[in-house]
């Protein structure tokens, strides 16, 4: 599973760059853990959407799992109430 990688799309990257550094590092650490041992994380599928949700404190990281390319595509990062509005 070490061959997996993650890609952060531009809207998620912009949100990540504006965050406080401690929250930013926690999210990056969670994404790194996703590559190595995803069972340690709070990941759930979203109802009515193709994305999965990774909870990191008060933030949600929405991503799509592409098993063919062994890639996690991070589509959105945000606070719990705001991330689902798109």
Secondary structure by P-SEA (a helix, b strand, c coil): cccbbbbbcaaaaaaaaaccaaaaaaaaaaaaaaacccccccccccccccbbbbbcccbbbbbbbbccccbbbbcccccccccccc
